[in-house]
């Protein structure tokens, strides 16, 4: 999906500033580096101001890296209300570097970026936006693909059983919509199940919450959730 953005000439990349919701504490040229991967596949192909891509510093010291990254974030976005945060979902329901059962999932302190030293998924050391920071965004978009995500996704997304304030025009809404793809995609109006405590289910931004799913990821969603299908 992101690779297709490269081909859209109307995007004014020089007006973008890009932060990372999480990053592995590794050198930029390490295969595990999120920045390195995006630079090779996206950034090196677009006319974006290099200083507007905010990369991690002090990767050998996660505490320092998190503090410096937060300073840069707050300097650019003092109220932390990022225009859009793109997130994925792991087959365990994790997002960013917020993993099920980890203490950072429940963190509600003042820090916007936190270090992690014991990630259940390697590499062990990372930095991540907190749940509260993600929820400050004006819009959050999950992009979820693959059959392996289907079981957890079916637990996280549930039909709205009664009128929900989260679906009102004046507050956060959650919508699963088809992505631009040649695959069958499923669209659904839904809300996150409040009884399911996977990290993904705890994301509730100020504005829209959008789920973009391929047919494999959506394969276990009930017919009550699916409201339309497109190709």
Secondary structure, 3 states (H helix, E strand, C coil): CHHHHCCCCCCCHHHCCECCCEEECCCCCCCCCHHHHHHHHCHHHCCCCHHHECCCCCCCCHHHHHHHHHHHHHHHCCCCCCCCEEECCCCCCCECCECCCCHHHHCCCCCCEEEECCCCCCCCCEEEECHHHHHCCCEEEEEECCHHHHHHHHHHEECCCCCCHHHCCCCCCEEEEECCCCCCEEEEECEECCCCCCHHHHCCCCCEEEEEECCCCCCCCCCCCEEEEEC
